[in-house]
Amino acid sequence: MAGSCLPVLGAVLLAPVLPKLQDHFATVADADALVPMILTIPALALALLAPLAGVLVDRLGRRAPLVVATVLYALFGTAPLWLDSLGAIVAARALLGVAEAFIMTSCTTLIGDYYTGRVRDRYLALQSVCATVSATAFFILGGGMGSADWRAPFQLYAVGLLLAPAMAAFLRQPTPDVAADEAATVGRRGSSGLRLAGICLLSVFGGIVFYIVPAETAYLMNGLGVGSSGLIGMVTAIASAATVTGCVIFASLIGRPERRLPAIFALCGAGLVVIGLAHDVAVLIIGTFLSGIGTGFLLPSLVTWAMSKLEYGNRGRGTGLWTASFFLGQFLCPLAVIALESVTGDLTAAVAAVGLASVLVAIGLLPLLRRTTDAKGARRA
């Protein structure tokens, strides 16, 4: 769980200090483009390298790549403490994303190796809870530490040096025999690479939907005339709490998670449409809460569905592909909103358009309910 929080640290920790970074490197050529990349390039590197990380995790084992990547995470993460070149800092952040790809893929794969059935579902939901809660905590820490010096938040990346020895000491290396029974069950389900590809494609869109609220809330509230960072933080915290609530409820449910995806995408879409139609902060909060509940269900549902199609021998590769897909969606989210805003001419209309797309996806997924019900009846027969 702690390892799964490390990529979140890379994503949100520096957001509060970006203006100070912009001022510090104001005289550097192309600083307007390079400074935002300090925040976003780790996610892009993670999305691009996660499939390769999955292949190596399957070949080299789960634990060794995780421990090595966690050490490298600390080294690359703290590098900006002594780097003065903006280009070198961006390069270090890209290498940080490579380490994050191995960390996220290994942690999620180990959950799939260690647990099965409802226990696995609960741990995957707990993984989402930890990531969401840590995002809020890291945002606050980053703002507090960065109030004096823009370099200070980079000190937190040294936590990797504490986690790596603990991982080496307490995480056991799973063996194929541990998952043999489940692998046979998965084989009987007739899972295919094509089906996993469909899940990954859906997860790209899911990543866009998931990241809309945290990425755009501040701009939406500014559009409503709200400039208070405290109020913006409160609304963001409400959305995070809703996401945690959705994850907790997911962990208590039984049944196949993919059967709930039509309702989940519909709920996310409804929340985004409400946000797009909001003319005051109260309605905006209602929309963010609905969307947050939906995304709380969405993330564990997608990863659980993907993991159910994998056996031990290809679990790392499959997990890497899914991780790449979801983080690619998060990276594409701001770009998609910008493109829609250029078409609609308004940010709120762009958010509502994503909500409508989510509802359409929900309608498209309705046959999934019938297919899973028919398959269940066939197995009983």
C-alpha positions, -999 to +999 in steps of 0.1 A: +000+000+000+028+024+008+046+017-024+014+024-043+013+059-029+047+068-043+035+076-079+008+098-063+036+117-045+052+124-079+019+136-094+007+161-068+035+172-045+049+199-067+016+214-079+015+242-051+051+253-059+048+255-097+044+294-096+077+296-076+094+273-101+081+295-129+096+326-112+129+310-104+135+299-140+118+329-157+150+338-176+154+303-190+144+298-226+111+278-230+105+279-192+068+284-198+067+249-214+094+231-194+082+241-158+048+225-162+066+194-175+082+190-141+047+181-128+034+161-158+064+142-173+066+115-146+030+104-155+039+103-192+070+083-185+050+059-163+024+054-190+050+047-217+072+024-196+047+004-176+042-023-203+080-028-203+080-029-165+053-056-167+074-078-190+105-075-167+084-081-136+072-114-152+108-124-161+128-112-131+102-117-103+081-091-085+102-082-055+137-074-069+125-048-095+103-032-068+131-028-043+156-015-069+130+009-084+121+023-049+158+031-043+161+048-077+128+066-070+145+082-040+176+091-060+159+107-090+132+123-068+157+141-046+180+151-075+164+186-080+177+194-045+212+199-060+204+204-097+204+240-110+196+233-147+159+233-157+166+207-184+184+184-159+155+187-135+130+177-162+153+148-172+154+136-135+116+138-134+114+117-165+136+091-149+115+093-117+085+083-139+104+052-151+110+042-115+073+048-107+063+025-136+081-004-120+068+005-085+031+007-095+033-024-118+051-045-091+028-034-062-004-041-081+009-074-095+019-085-060-017-079-048-029-101-076-003-128-066-010-128-029-048-127-029-078-140-048-116-134-050-132-109-027-100-105-006-081-093-037-110-070-045-108-055-010-070-049-012-073-033-047-100-010-032-077-003-003-049+006-028-072+032-043-082+045-009-045+049+001-037+066-032-066+091-029-060+100+008-022+103+002-029+127-028-047+151-004-020+148+022+008+153-002-008+183-017-010+199+017+026+189+025+039+202-008+022+236-002+035+239+034+070+229+026+072+250-005+061+281+012+097+289+021+117+273-007+106+256-040+133+229-034+120+218+000+092+194-012+117+173-031+131+161+003+100+139+007+111+116-021+138+103+003+111+082+018+120+056-008+152+049+011+130+039+041+106+018+022+131-002+001+146-021+030+112-028+045+100-042+011+131-064+009+126-077+044+088-082+046+075-089+011+078-125+000+085-135-036+054-154-049+058-185-069+037-199-097+023-226-074+008-199-052-016-189-080-019-223-098-054-229-087-066-195-097-047-197-130-066-228-139-099-210-131-089-180-152-080-204-180-115-219-179-130-185-183-114-183-217-098-149-212-081-134-243-057-107-252-084-090-272-106-088-241-077-073-220-071-048-249-108-037-246-104-033-208-073-012-214-090+010-240-119+016-216-094+024-188-078+052-209-112+069-210-117+060-173-084+078-165-097+109-183-130+108-163-112+101-130-089+131-134-114+157-146-124+169-111-089+173-095-075+188-126-102+213-134-119+222-101-098+253-095-104+267-130-141+259-127-144+278-094-124+307-108-150+308-135-177+312-108-158+341-093-142+322-065-105+329-060-101+317-024-075+289-022-091+278+010-125+273-005-110+256-036-091+233-013-123+225+006-142+215-025-112+194-037-112+177-003-149+170-005-143+153-039-114+133-025-136+122+005-163+111-020-138+090-039-126+073-007-162+067+002-168+050-032-137+028-027-149+017+007-183+009-005-168-011-034-148-032-009-180-043+008-199-054-023-200-089-038-204-100-073-184-093-105-173-057-106-175-053-144-213-057-141-214-025-122-195-005-148-225+008-167-240+023-136-206+036-125-199+055-158-235+068-157-229+082-122-196+098-132-212+113-162-241+127-143-217+143-118-197+159-146-229+172-164-241+187-131-206+204-128-209+217-163-244+232-156-234+247-122-240+284-118-230+285-081-206+268-058-233+247-041-243+230-073-207+225-082-200+207-049-230+184-056-215+176-090-180+169-077-195+147-049-214+126-074-185+123-097-162+115-067-185+086-056-184+073-091-146+075-096-143+058-062-161+028-077-144+032-111-108+027-104-110-005-083-137-019-107-114-015-138-083-029-121-102-058-106-117-066-140-083-065-156-067-087-129-094-113-132-083-120-168-046-127-159-028-157-146+006-158-128+027-161-159+014-129-176+001-110-147+030-085-147+025-078-184-012-074-181-009-052-151+017-031-168-006-026-198-035-016-176-014+008-155-001+024-187-037+028-200-051+044-169-021+068-164-022+077-201-058+087-196-048+110-167-021+125-189-045+130-218-072+145-195-061+182-197-054+179-234-089+165-240-105+193-220-085+219-239-095+204-272-132+203-262-130+238-248-117+250-282-148+234-298-174+245-273-158+278-263-163+272-226-147+251-199-180+241-183-194+230-216-162+209-222-166+192-188-203+185-195-193+170-229-170+145-211-199+137-188-222+130-218-195+108-233-194+089-200-231+084-201-228+071-238-201+047-227-224+035-199-251+028-225-226+010-247-216-012-218-252-024-210-247-056-231-220-065-207-247-072-181-265-096-204-233-114-214-221-119-179-255-131-168-257-155-197-222-168-190-231-174-154-261-194-164-241-214-188-215-223-161-243-234-137-258-255-164 
